[in-house]
Amino acid sequence: MNGYINKDLALRETPLFAGLSDEEYAYIKERSSIAEYKKNQIIYKEGSPPSAFYCLISGRVVIYVQDQHGRQTVLEYLHRGKYFGIISLLTGEPHSVTAKAINDCLVLIIKKEDFNSMLRRVPQLAIDLSQTLSRRFKRKDLHEKTVFESTVVSVFSVNRKAGKSIYALNLALSLSRETHKTVAIVDICPKGRRHTMPKRVGMKGDYPVFDLCCNSVAEREIEDMIVKDKFGIDLVFLSYKPKEKDCLKAVVDILSILVNDYYYIILDLPSRMEKSVIAILNQSDLIHVLTSPQAQDLKRTRRVIDRLKRDYEFLKTKIKVIINEYKSSRLTFEEEENVLSHDIFATLASIEHGLSDRLVLDKPESNYSKAIRRISRQEGDCQVGLALGVGVGYGLCHIGILKVIEEEKIPVDIIAASSMGAVVASLWVTGNSAKEILEITKEFKEPKYIWGLMDFTLPLLGFIKGNKLYKFLKKHLGDKTFYDARIPLKIIASDIKRKEPKILDKGSLVDAIMASCAMPGVFIPFTFKEEALFDGGVIHPLPTEPLLELGIRKIIAVNVTPSREDMLKQYKKIKENYKENIVKRGLPFNIRKYFKEKFRNNILDIIFSSIEIMQSDIAQREGQLADVVLHPDTSGLHWLELHKSEDFAARGEEEARKNLDKILKVVNE
């Protein structure tokens, strides 16, 4: 376990250390170490003195508190990339929770004295950590904390009709459902205006409203203002005078009370660019800005974002734009981003007339609800990533894996795929079921079909042009782009000039697949947007690392590349079968001739076998970054036997079912 994941990789895969200079990076690397904790081993106990900064590299950690009778209350399950122990380090006080390894874990550790000097040497880290501190620190004058880390999300729009409040409600409902954690909506409204949230959740009669112009906020007073909603979320209604300066202090006090009991607090803000609203925005961990796709609204939103960044020093990563398609537009997705000059976080489909405002509950299969679900899973840090590896014929095992995912309703939020994994993934995310993909593969009717996909040319850059493969993909994917995918897809290719991985997630799916499948020495490198790219499996045969870099903490990886052990077992099995044939049929002992007939080595076999040996080691190392690795048994099957797609798919399904308990545990925890 410790052999592969070194400090260099661990630091680079930790978001906290992203963007550091080479000098800062080297400084931290020198002062950190990696420790291994066994299953059920205590990392630190509640009440123990602060000793170090901890960052989880692999495995899972549970954070809990224990009362005087020994009863434990779980506050959080931590996955890779999460850091802990910082409150005690920054405050100098004993740990307020216990951290225990759920399974074997690798943890990056920076000792207390090194941590303090690190903050002085790298001021940016102090700023980043202070934001985490604000989400985790609880007021001592309140009751015992029930959450580990809170996140405050402000929902804002410059257009009153952008669907801001409906979005805030559905985001809260979905966060509650997907994370199984406490969620509160804080509905903030100017005095004289009526709050819209009570009607949206079906409340009848009067409701309590707290006046932000009050000089002080008491815990008991706020507790009395909390409305328990029948749908599992709580609501707080606040009012303010736009020109009142003391409103901000009251909001800060209220949030400091609410973060003690709520993992997620959604602020539904007025659609006004006034100082009091901006001040409240500044108290948020995240800002979701809603707008329509029309150019004039996008331009207004761009001006707001520019102002937030310029005048109030908001971080770009803190602002997330959501396009609500309640208005029609002729702009493409790329054109919308160009007008905004900002990445689009998500797009919401228009809501059918007459539906309730609680779409994620009443119409969960609507496109609007599906988009909200994706957003809530991402913001709730409970996304599941699926890494589909390379393998030509072996890659058809992915079909069986997807069949089990469909039947068991296992959530998959994002896929990273290389080579044949990219082919299967693209067909799946564009609406084909596993059964339909298997039907498509039946076009590979007989052993010679593989040669029908190959159009040979003079071997200058590769001896297969790829035109026939391109036509096959066009037949089944047409002009579909990444924007047509029902869940995000990242296709991995390799950049020839820069000698680095290239993650493709925009433009034509067929073009991206062609780049990812361009096996070096076999296919001519594919030109994608003026870049010469080839097989993504050369660098990422099992693309778990790209998922980690995207912040995915729960990863299921499907490694169909035979390991060295698999290859030796296959050789042994062939040898045993040969000996059996000698005994049964009296064949002459000519093993050299047998192997020549069995494999009939050709240049494709030689190149593929060479790459396969290299990819096998890389794939095994990348597999250590996953929570669950599925490795179907492909013995007795050859990588060129595309006509045996049903056999490959059956092997994949068998492996998935064998590991179903492991998958469900990771997904549901």
C-alpha positions as CSV (number, residue, x, y, z in Angstrom):
1,M,0.0,0.0,0.0
2,N,2.7,2.4,1.0
3,G,4.9,1.5,-1.9
4,Y,3.0,3.4,-4.5
5,I,1.4,6.4,-2.9
6,N,4.3,8.6,-2.1
7,K,4.4,12.1,-0.6
8,D,4.7,13.7,-4.0
9,L,1.5,12.2,-5.3
10,A,-0.3,12.7,-2.0
11,L,0.5,16.4,-1.9
12,R,-0.4,17.0,-5.5
13,E,-3.8,15.2,-5.0
14,T,-4.7,17.4,-2.0
15,P,-6.7,20.4,-3.1
16,L,-5.3,22.5,-0.2
17,F,-1.9,22.4,-1.7
18,A,-2.9,23.1,-5.3
19,G,-1.5,26.3,-6.8
20,L,1.5,26.5,-4.6
21,S,4.8,27.7,-6.0
22,D,7.6,25.1,-6.5
23,E,9.5,26.6,-3.5
24,E,6.4,26.4,-1.3
25,Y,5.6,22.9,-2.5
26,A,9.2,21.7,-1.7
27,Y,9.0,23.3,1.7
28,I,5.8,21.4,2.6
29,K,7.0,18.2,1.1
30,E,10.2,18.3,3.3
31,R,8.1,18.8,6.5
32,S,5.5,16.1,5.9
33,S,5.3,12.4,6.3
34,I,3.0,9.5,5.5
35,A,1.6,7.2,8.2
36,E,-0.4,4.0,7.8
37,Y,-3.4,3.3,10.1
38,K,-4.9,-0.1,10.3
39,K,-8.7,-0.8,10.4
40,N,-10.3,0.4,13.7
41,Q,-7.1,2.2,14.8
42,I,-7.6,5.5,16.6
43,I,-5.8,8.4,15.0
44,Y,-6.6,10.8,17.8
45,K,-9.0,10.8,20.7
46,E,-11.5,13.4,21.9
47,G,-9.9,15.4,24.6
48,S,-6.3,14.7,23.5
49,P,-3.9,17.6,22.9
50,P,-3.3,18.8,19.4
51,S,-0.3,17.2,17.7
52,A,-0.5,17.3,13.9
53,F,-2.4,18.2,10.8
54,Y,-3.9,15.2,9.1
55,C,-4.9,14.7,5.5
56,L,-6.5,11.5,4.3
57,I,-4.8,10.0,1.2
58,S,-6.6,6.7,0.9
59,G,-9.1,4.7,2.9
60,R,-11.9,6.1,5.1
61,V,-12.0,7.8,8.6
62,V,-15.0,8.2,10.9
63,I,-15.3,11.3,13.1
64,Y,-17.4,11.0,16.2
65,V,-18.1,12.3,19.7
66,Q,-18.8,10.2,22.8
67,D,-20.9,11.2,25.8
68,Q,-20.3,10.3,29.5
69,H,-22.1,7.0,29.1
70,G,-19.9,5.9,26.2
71,R,-22.6,6.4,23.5
72,Q,-21.1,7.5,20.2
73,T,-22.5,10.0,17.8
74,V,-21.1,9.9,14.3
75,L,-20.5,13.4,12.9
76,E,-18.9,12.6,9.5
77,Y,-17.3,10.0,7.3
78,L,-14.1,11.3,5.7
79,H,-12.8,10.3,2.3
80,R,-9.6,11.0,0.5
81,G,-8.5,14.6,0.3
82,K,-10.2,15.7,3.5
83,Y,-8.1,17.1,6.2
84,F,-8.7,17.1,9.9
85,G,-7.2,18.1,13.3
86,I,-6.8,21.7,12.3
87,I,-9.2,23.3,14.8
88,S,-7.1,22.1,17.7
89,L,-3.9,23.2,15.9
90,L,-5.2,26.7,15.2
91,T,-6.8,27.2,18.6
92,G,-4.4,25.2,20.8
93,E,-7.3,23.4,22.5
94,P,-7.8,19.6,22.9
95,H,-9.5,17.7,20.1
96,S,-13.3,18.0,20.3
97,V,-13.8,14.7,18.4
98,T,-12.3,11.3,17.9
99,A,-10.9,10.2,14.5
100,K,-10.8,6.5,13.8
101,A,-9.7,4.5,10.7
102,I,-12.7,2.6,9.2
103,N,-10.4,0.5,7.1
104,D,-6.6,0.5,6.3
105,C,-5.7,4.2,5.7
106,L,-2.8,6.2,4.5
107,V,-2.6,9.7,6.1
108,L,-0.4,12.6,5.3
109,I,0.9,14.2,8.5
110,I,2.5,17.5,9.3
111,K,3.6,17.9,12.9
112,K,2.4,20.8,15.0
113,E,5.7,22.8,15.0
114,D,6.1,22.3,11.2
115,F,2.4,23.2,10.6
116,N,2.9,26.6,12.4
117,S,6.0,27.4,10.5
118,M,4.2,26.4,7.3
119,L,1.5,28.9,7.9
120,R,4.1,31.7,8.4
121,R,5.9,30.6,5.2
122,V,2.8,30.1,3.1
123,P,0.2,32.8,4.0
124,Q,-2.2,31.6,1.3
125,L,-2.6,28.3,3.2
126,A,-3.6,30.3,6.3
127,I,-6.4,32.0,4.3
128,D,-7.7,28.7,2.9
129,L,-7.6,27.0,6.3
130,S,-9.4,29.9,7.9
131,Q,-12.3,29.3,5.6
132,T,-12.4,25.6,6.7
133,L,-12.1,26.8,10.3
134,S,-15.2,29.0,9.9
135,R,-17.2,25.9,8.6
136,R,-16.1,23.6,11.5
137,F,-15.7,25.9,14.5
138,K,-18.7,26.0,16.8
139,R,-19.6,28.5,19.5
140,K,-18.8,27.1,23.0
141,D,-21.6,28.9,24.7
142,L,-24.1,26.7,22.8
143,H,-25.0,23.0,23.2
144,E,-22.8,20.2,22.2
145,K,-22.1,20.3,18.4
146,T,-23.9,17.7,16.2
147,V,-22.1,18.4,12.9
148,F,-18.5,18.3,11.9
149,E,-18.4,20.8,9.1
150,S,-21.1,23.2,7.8
151,T,-21.4,24.8,4.4
152,V,-23.3,28.0,3.7
153,V,-24.6,28.4,0.2
154,S,-26.1,31.7,-1.0
155,V,-28.5,31.6,-3.9
156,F,-28.6,34.9,-5.8
157,S,-29.8,36.4,-9.1
158,V,-30.0,39.9,-10.7
159,N,-33.3,38.8,-12.3
160,R,-36.3,38.3,-10.1
161,K,-37.8,35.8,-12.5
162,A,-34.8,33.5,-12.7
163,G,-36.4,30.9,-10.5
164,K,-34.1,31.6,-7.5
165,S,-36.4,30.6,-4.7
166,I,-37.6,27.4,-6.4
167,Y,-34.0,26.5,-7.0
168,A,-33.1,27.2,-3.3
169,L,-36.0,25.0,-2.2
170,N,-35.1,22.1,-4.5
171,L,-31.4,22.3,-3.7
172,A,-32.2,22.1,0.0
173,L,-34.6,19.1,-0.5
174,S,-32.1,17.3,-2.7
175,L,-29.2,17.9,-0.3
176,S,-31.3,16.5,2.5
177,R,-32.2,13.4,0.4
178,E,-28.8,12.7,-1.1
179,T,-26.5,13.4,1.9
180,H,-29.0,12.3,4.7
181,K,-27.7,15.4,6.6
182,T,-29.5,18.3,8.3
183,V,-30.4,21.2,6.0
184,A,-31.9,24.7,6.7
185,I,-33.2,27.4,4.3
186,V,-32.8,31.0,5.5
187,D,-35.3,33.1,3.5
188,I,-34.1,36.7,3.6
189,C,-36.6,39.4,2.5
190,P,-36.8,43.2,2.6
191,K,-39.3,44.6,5.1
192,G,-42.7,45.1,3.5
193,R,-42.4,42.2,1.2
194,R,-43.9,38.7,1.8
195,H,-41.7,35.7,1.9
196,T,-42.4,33.2,-0.9
197,M,-41.0,30.0,0.7
198,P,-44.0,29.3,3.0
199,K,-46.3,29.0,0.1
200,R,-43.8,26.8,-1.9
201,V,-43.6,24.3,0.9
202,G,-47.3,24.3,1.6
203,M,-47.3,26.2,4.9
204,K,-50.6,27.6,6.1
205,G,-51.2,30.5,8.4
206,D,-48.7,32.9,9.9
207,Y,-45.0,32.1,10.4
208,P,-42.4,33.7,12.7
209,V,-40.1,36.4,11.1
210,F,-36.9,37.6,12.8
211,D,-36.1,41.3,12.4
212,L,-32.4,41.7,11.5
213,C,-32.4,45.2,12.7
214,C,-32.5,44.0,16.3
215,N,-29.3,44.7,18.2
216,S,-28.6,41.2,19.6
217,V,-29.4,37.6,18.7
218,A,-30.0,35.0,21.4
219,E,-29.8,31.3,20.8
220,R,-33.2,30.7,22.4
221,E,-34.7,33.3,20.3
222,I,-33.5,31.8,17.0
223,E,-34.5,28.3,18.1
224,D,-38.0,29.6,18.5
225,M,-37.9,31.0,15.0
226,I,-37.0,27.7,13.3
227,V,-39.9,26.2,11.5
228,K,-39.8,22.4,11.2
229,D,-40.9,21.5,7.7
230,K,-42.7,18.2,6.9
231,F,-40.3,17.5,4.0
232,G,-37.3,17.2,6.3
233,I,-35.8,20.6,6.0
234,D,-36.0,23.5,8.5
235,L,-36.8,27.1,7.6
236,V,-35.8,30.5,9.1
237,F,-37.4,33.7,7.9
238,L,-35.5,37.0,8.2
239,S,-36.4,40.6,7.3
240,Y,-34.2,43.6,6.9
241,K,-34.2,47.3,6.0
242,P,-32.0,47.8,2.9
243,K,-30.2,50.8,4.4
244,E,-29.7,49.4,7.9
245,K,-26.0,48.9,8.7
246,D,-26.4,46.5,11.6
247,C,-28.1,43.8,9.5
248,L,-24.8,42.1,8.7
249,K,-23.8,41.6,12.4
250,A,-27.2,39.9,13.0
251,V,-26.8,37.6,10.1
252,V,-23.3,36.5,11.3
253,D,-24.7,35.9,14.7
254,I,-27.6,33.8,13.4
255,L,-25.3,31.8,11.1
256,S,-22.9,31.1,14.0
257,I,-25.9,29.5,15.8
258,L,-27.2,27.6,12.9
259,V,-23.9,26.0,11.9
260,N,-23.9,24.2,15.2
261,D,-26.8,21.9,14.0
262,Y,-26.9,22.1,10.2
263,Y,-24.5,20.7,7.7
264,Y,-26.0,22.8,4.9
265,I,-27.5,26.3,5.2
266,I,-29.1,27.7,2.0
267,L,-29.5,31.5,2.0
268,D,-32.3,32.6,-0.4
269,L,-31.3,36.2,-1.0
270,P,-33.2,39.1,-2.5
271,S,-32.4,39.9,-6.2
272,R,-30.8,43.2,-5.4
273,M,-27.2,44.4,-5.8
274,E,-27.1,46.5,-2.6
275,K,-24.5,46.6,0.1
276,S,-26.4,44.6,2.7
277,V,-27.0,41.8,0.2
278,I,-23.3,41.8,-0.9
279,A,-22.2,41.8,2.7
280,I,-24.4,38.7,3.3
281,L,-23.0,37.0,0.2
282,N,-19.5,37.5,1.6
283,Q,-20.4,35.3,4.6
284,S,-21.0,32.3,2.3
285,D,-18.8,29.4,1.4
286,L,-20.4,29.2,-2.1
287,I,-22.5,31.5,-4.2
288,H,-24.9,30.1,-6.8
289,V,-25.9,32.7,-9.3
290,L,-29.0,32.0,-11.4
291,T,-29.5,33.5,-14.9
292,S,-31.4,32.9,-18.1
293,P,-29.5,31.8,-21.3
294,Q,-30.4,35.0,-23.1
295,A,-27.5,37.2,-24.0
296,Q,-28.8,40.3,-22.2
297,D,-29.2,38.4,-18.9
298,L,-25.8,36.7,-19.3
299,K,-24.2,40.1,-19.8
300,R,-25.9,41.4,-16.6
301,T,-24.7,38.4,-14.7
302,R,-21.2,38.8,-16.0
303,R,-21.1,42.4,-14.7
304,V,-22.3,41.2,-11.3
305,I,-19.6,38.5,-11.2
306,D,-16.9,41.0,-12.3
307,R,-18.0,43.4,-9.6
308,L,-17.9,40.7,-6.9
309,K,-14.4,39.7,-7.9
310,R,-13.1,43.2,-8.4
311,D,-14.7,45.2,-5.6
312,Y,-15.2,42.5,-3.0
313,E,-12.3,40.1,-3.9
314,F,-14.6,37.1,-4.3
315,L,-12.7,34.0,-5.5
316,K,-13.7,32.8,-8.9
317,T,-14.1,29.2,-7.7
318,K,-16.6,30.4,-5.0
319,I,-19.0,31.7,-7.7
320,K,-21.0,29.1,-9.6
321,V,-23.3,30.1,-12.4
322,I,-26.5,28.1,-13.0
323,I,-28.4,28.6,-16.3
324,N,-32.2,28.3,-15.9
325,E,-33.8,27.7,-19.3
326,Y,-37.1,29.3,-18.4
327,K,-36.3,31.6,-21.3
328,S,-35.4,30.3,-24.8
329,S,-32.1,31.2,-26.4
330,R,-30.3,30.5,-29.7
331,L,-26.9,30.6,-28.1
332,T,-24.9,27.3,-27.9
333,F,-23.4,26.2,-24.6
334,E,-20.0,27.4,-25.7
335,E,-21.4,30.8,-26.7
336,E,-23.1,31.2,-23.3
337,E,-19.8,30.7,-21.6
338,N,-18.1,33.2,-23.9
339,V,-20.7,35.8,-23.1
340,L,-20.3,35.1,-19.4
341,S,-16.5,34.9,-19.4
342,H,-17.1,32.3,-16.6
343,D,-17.6,28.6,-16.5
344,I,-21.2,27.4,-16.4
345,F,-21.7,25.1,-13.4
346,A,-25.0,23.6,-14.4
347,T,-28.1,24.0,-16.6
348,L,-31.7,23.7,-15.4
349,A,-34.4,22.6,-17.8
350,S,-37.5,24.6,-18.0
351,I,-40.3,23.6,-15.7
352,E,-43.6,22.4,-17.1
353,H,-46.6,24.6,-16.3
354,G,-48.8,23.5,-13.4
355,L,-46.2,21.4,-11.6
356,S,-45.5,21.9,-7.9
357,D,-42.5,23.9,-6.7
358,R,-41.1,20.7,-5.0
359,L,-40.0,19.0,-8.2
360,V,-37.3,16.8,-6.7
361,L,-40.0,15.2,-4.6
362,D,-43.1,15.3,-6.8
363,K,-41.4,14.9,-10.2
364,P,-38.0,13.2,-9.6
365,E,-37.6,12.0,-13.2
366,S,-37.9,15.4,-14.7
367,N,-34.8,16.9,-16.3
368,Y,-34.9,19.8,-13.8
369,S,-34.9,17.4,-10.9
370,K,-32.0,15.3,-12.4
371,A,-29.9,18.5,-12.8
372,I,-30.7,19.5,-9.2
373,R,-29.7,16.0,-8.0
374,R,-26.3,16.3,-9.8
375,I,-25.7,19.7,-8.2
376,S,-26.6,18.5,-4.7
377,R,-24.4,15.4,-5.0
378,Q,-21.5,17.5,-6.1
379,E,-22.0,20.2,-3.4
380,G,-22.7,17.5,-0.9
381,D,-19.4,15.8,-1.6
382,C,-21.0,12.5,-2.1
383,Q,-20.4,12.0,-5.9
384,V,-19.5,8.5,-7.1
385,G,-17.0,8.4,-9.9
386,L,-16.6,5.4,-12.3
387,A,-13.2,4.8,-14.0
388,L,-13.4,2.6,-17.1
389,G,-10.0,1.3,-18.2
390,V,-8.5,0.3,-21.5
391,G,-8.4,-3.2,-23.1
392,V,-9.9,-3.5,-26.7
393,G,-11.9,-6.7,-26.4
394,Y,-11.3,-6.9,-22.6
395,G,-13.1,-3.5,-22.5
396,L,-16.4,-5.2,-23.4
397,C,-16.4,-6.4,-19.7
398,H,-17.6,-2.8,-18.9
399,I,-21.0,-3.7,-20.4
400,G,-21.6,-6.3,-17.7
401,I,-20.5,-3.8,-15.0
402,L,-22.9,-1.2,-16.3
403,K,-25.7,-3.8,-16.4
404,V,-25.3,-4.4,-12.6
405,I,-25.1,-0.6,-12.0
406,E,-28.4,-0.2,-13.8
407,E,-30.2,-3.1,-12.1
408,E,-29.0,-2.2,-8.6
409,K,-29.6,1.5,-9.2
410,I,-26.1,2.4,-8.1
411,P,-25.6,6.2,-8.5
412,V,-22.8,7.2,-10.9
413,D,-22.2,11.0,-11.1
414,I,-19.2,11.1,-13.4
415,I,-17.2,8.8,-15.6
416,A,-13.5,9.0,-16.7
417,A,-12.6,6.6,-19.4
418,S,-9.8,5.7,-21.8
419,S,-9.8,3.9,-25.1
420,M,-12.4,1.1,-25.3
421,G,-13.7,2.3,-21.9
422,A,-14.4,5.6,-23.6
423,V,-16.4,3.8,-26.4
424,V,-18.6,2.0,-23.9
425,A,-19.0,5.0,-21.6
426,S,-20.0,7.3,-24.5
427,L,-22.7,4.9,-25.7
428,W,-24.0,4.6,-22.1
429,V,-24.1,8.3,-21.2
430,T,-25.9,9.2,-24.4
431,G,-28.9,7.0,-23.6
432,N,-28.1,3.4,-24.5
433,S,-28.7,0.8,-21.8
434,A,-26.2,-2.0,-21.2
435,K,-28.5,-4.3,-23.1
436,E,-28.6,-2.0,-26.1
437,I,-24.8,-1.6,-26.1
438,L,-24.4,-5.4,-26.1
439,E,-26.7,-5.5,-29.1
440,I,-24.5,-3.0,-30.9
441,T,-21.5,-5.2,-30.3
442,K,-23.2,-8.1,-32.0
443,E,-22.1,-6.4,-35.2
444,F,-18.8,-8.0,-34.4
445,K,-20.2,-11.2,-35.8
446,E,-17.1,-13.3,-36.3
447,P,-13.4,-13.4,-35.6
448,K,-12.4,-11.7,-38.8
449,Y,-14.7,-8.7,-38.1
450,I,-11.9,-6.9,-36.2
451,W,-10.0,-6.7,-39.5
452,G,-13.0,-5.0,-41.1
453,L,-12.4,-2.0,-38.8
454,M,-8.8,-1.6,-39.9
455,D,-7.8,0.4,-43.0
456,F,-4.1,0.0,-43.5
457,T,-1.7,2.6,-44.8
458,L,2.0,3.2,-45.1
459,P,3.4,3.0,-41.6
460,L,4.8,6.5,-41.2
461,L,2.9,7.5,-38.0
462,G,0.9,4.4,-37.7
463,F,-0.3,1.7,-40.1
464,I,-4.1,2.1,-39.5
465,K,-5.8,5.3,-40.6
466,G,-8.9,4.8,-38.4
467,N,-11.5,5.9,-41.0
468,K,-13.5,2.7,-40.6
469,L,-13.5,2.9,-36.9
470,Y,-14.6,6.6,-37.3
471,K,-17.6,5.5,-39.5
472,F,-18.6,2.8,-37.0
473,L,-18.7,5.4,-34.1
474,K,-20.5,7.9,-36.3
475,K,-23.1,5.3,-37.0
476,H,-24.0,4.9,-33.4
477,L,-23.1,8.4,-31.9
478,G,-23.7,10.7,-34.8
479,D,-22.9,14.3,-34.1
480,K,-23.5,14.0,-30.3
481,T,-21.3,16.1,-28.1
482,F,-20.3,16.0,-24.4
483,Y,-23.2,18.4,-23.8
484,D,-25.6,15.5,-24.9
485,A,-24.3,13.3,-22.1
486,R,-26.8,12.6,-19.3
487,I,-23.9,12.6,-16.8
488,P,-20.5,14.2,-17.1
489,L,-18.0,12.3,-19.1
490,K,-14.2,12.8,-19.2
491,I,-12.4,11.0,-22.0
492,I,-8.6,10.6,-21.6
493,A,-6.1,11.1,-24.4
494,S,-2.4,11.7,-24.4
495,D,-0.8,14.9,-25.8
496,I,2.2,14.0,-28.1
497,K,4.0,17.3,-27.9
498,R,3.5,18.0,-24.2
499,K,3.9,14.4,-23.2
500,E,1.0,14.7,-20.7
501,P,-2.6,13.5,-20.3
502,K,-5.3,15.5,-22.1
503,I,-8.8,15.4,-20.5
504,L,-11.5,15.9,-23.2
505,D,-14.9,17.0,-22.1
506,K,-16.1,19.4,-24.8
507,G,-17.0,19.1,-28.4
508,S,-17.6,15.9,-30.5
509,L,-17.7,12.6,-28.7
510,V,-16.6,10.7,-31.7
511,D,-13.5,12.9,-32.1
512,A,-12.6,12.5,-28.5
513,I,-13.0,8.7,-28.7
514,M,-10.8,8.5,-31.8
515,A,-8.1,10.4,-30.0
516,S,-8.4,8.1,-26.9
517,C,-8.3,5.0,-29.0
518,A,-5.3,5.9,-31.2
519,M,-2.9,3.2,-30.0
520,P,0.7,4.5,-30.6
521,G,2.4,2.7,-33.5
522,V,-0.9,1.2,-34.7
523,F,-3.3,4.1,-35.4
524,I,-2.3,7.4,-36.9
525,P,-2.5,10.1,-34.1
526,F,-5.8,11.8,-34.2
527,T,-6.0,15.6,-34.6
528,F,-8.4,17.0,-32.1
529,K,-8.9,20.8,-32.3
530,E,-5.4,21.2,-33.9
531,E,-3.7,19.0,-31.3
532,A,-2.2,15.6,-32.2
533,L,-3.4,13.1,-29.6
534,F,-3.1,9.4,-29.1
535,D,-4.3,6.6,-26.7
536,G,-5.2,7.9,-23.3
537,G,-4.3,4.5,-21.9
538,V,-0.6,5.2,-22.3
539,I,-0.7,7.6,-19.3
540,H,-4.0,6.6,-17.6
541,P,-5.0,3.0,-18.5
542,L,-7.3,3.2,-15.4
543,P,-8.2,6.9,-15.0
544,T,-8.7,7.2,-11.3
545,E,-6.3,10.1,-10.9
546,P,-8.3,12.5,-13.2
547,L,-11.3,11.8,-11.0
548,L,-9.4,12.7,-7.9
549,E,-8.2,15.9,-9.4
550,L,-11.9,16.8,-10.1
551,G,-12.6,16.3,-6.4
552,I,-14.4,12.9,-6.6
553,R,-13.9,11.1,-3.3
554,K,-15.8,7.8,-4.0
555,I,-14.3,5.9,-6.9
556,I,-15.3,2.6,-8.5
557,A,-12.6,1.5,-10.9
558,V,-12.9,-1.2,-13.6
559,N,-9.5,-2.6,-14.5
560,V,-9.8,-5.0,-17.4
561,T,-6.1,-5.1,-18.2
562,P,-4.6,-8.5,-17.3
563,S,-2.0,-8.3,-14.6
564,R,1.4,-10.1,-14.8
565,E,-0.1,-12.8,-12.6
566,D,-3.1,-13.1,-15.0
567,M,-0.7,-13.5,-17.9
568,L,1.3,-16.3,-16.1
569,K,-1.9,-18.1,-15.1
570,Q,-3.1,-17.9,-18.7
571,Y,0.2,-19.4,-19.9
572,K,0.0,-22.1,-17.3
573,K,-3.6,-23.0,-18.3
574,I,-2.7,-23.2,-22.0
575,K,0.2,-25.5,-21.1
576,E,-2.0,-27.7,-19.0
577,N,-4.6,-27.9,-21.7
578,Y,-1.9,-28.9,-24.2
579,K,-0.7,-31.7,-21.9
580,E,-4.3,-33.0,-21.5
581,N,-4.7,-33.0,-25.3
582,I,-1.5,-35.1,-25.6
583,V,-2.8,-37.7,-23.2
584,K,-6.3,-37.8,-24.7
585,R,-5.4,-37.6,-28.4
586,G,-1.8,-38.8,-28.4
587,L,-0.6,-35.6,-30.0
588,P,3.2,-35.2,-30.5
589,F,4.9,-33.0,-27.9
590,N,5.6,-29.9,-30.0
591,I,4.7,-27.0,-27.7
592,R,6.4,-24.5,-30.0
593,K,4.0,-25.4,-32.8
594,Y,1.0,-25.4,-30.4
595,F,1.7,-21.8,-29.2
596,K,2.3,-20.7,-32.8
597,E,-1.1,-22.0,-33.7
598,K,-2.7,-20.7,-30.5
599,F,-1.6,-17.2,-30.8
600,R,-0.6,-16.7,-34.4
601,N,1.5,-13.7,-33.4
602,N,1.1,-10.7,-35.7
603,I,2.4,-7.1,-35.4
604,L,-0.8,-6.0,-33.6
605,D,-0.2,-8.7,-31.0
606,I,3.4,-7.7,-30.5
607,I,2.6,-4.0,-30.1
608,F,-0.5,-4.6,-27.9
609,S,1.4,-7.1,-25.7
610,S,4.2,-4.7,-25.2
611,I,1.8,-1.9,-24.2
612,E,-0.3,-4.3,-22.1
613,I,2.7,-5.1,-19.9
614,M,3.4,-1.4,-19.3
615,Q,-0.3,-0.6,-18.7
616,S,-0.7,-3.5,-16.3
617,D,1.7,-2.0,-13.8
618,I,0.3,1.5,-14.2
619,A,-3.3,0.3,-13.9
620,Q,-2.5,-1.6,-10.7
621,R,-1.0,1.5,-9.2
622,E,-3.9,3.7,-10.3
623,G,-6.3,1.2,-8.8
624,Q,-4.9,2.0,-5.4
625,L,-6.5,5.4,-5.7
626,A,-10.0,3.8,-5.9
627,D,-12.3,2.6,-3.1
628,V,-13.4,-0.5,-5.1
629,V,-11.4,-2.1,-7.9
630,L,-13.3,-4.5,-10.2
631,H,-10.9,-6.9,-12.1
632,P,-12.9,-9.3,-14.2
633,D,-11.4,-12.7,-15.0
634,T,-10.7,-12.7,-18.7
635,S,-8.7,-16.0,-18.8
636,G,-9.5,-17.9,-22.0
637,L,-10.5,-14.8,-23.9
638,H,-8.2,-12.9,-26.3
639,W,-8.1,-9.1,-26.7
640,L,-9.0,-9.3,-30.4
641,E,-12.1,-11.6,-29.9
642,L,-14.7,-8.8,-30.2
643,H,-17.2,-11.4,-31.5
644,K,-17.3,-12.8,-27.9
645,S,-18.8,-9.7,-26.5
646,E,-21.4,-11.7,-24.5
647,D,-18.7,-13.7,-22.9
648,F,-16.8,-10.5,-21.9
649,A,-19.9,-8.9,-20.6
650,A,-20.8,-12.0,-18.5
651,R,-17.3,-11.8,-16.9
652,G,-17.9,-8.2,-16.1
653,E,-21.3,-8.8,-14.6
654,E,-19.9,-11.7,-12.5
655,E,-17.2,-9.5,-11.0
656,A,-19.6,-6.7,-10.2
657,R,-22.0,-9.0,-8.4
658,K,-19.2,-10.6,-6.5
659,N,-18.2,-7.2,-5.2
660,L,-21.7,-5.7,-4.8
661,D,-21.5,-5.4,-1.0
662,K,-18.3,-3.4,-1.2
663,I,-19.7,-1.1,-3.9
664,L,-22.9,-0.4,-1.9
665,K,-21.0,0.2,1.3
666,V,-18.8,2.9,-0.4
667,V,-21.8,4.5,-2.2
668,N,-24.1,4.7,0.8
669,E,-21.6,5.7,3.5
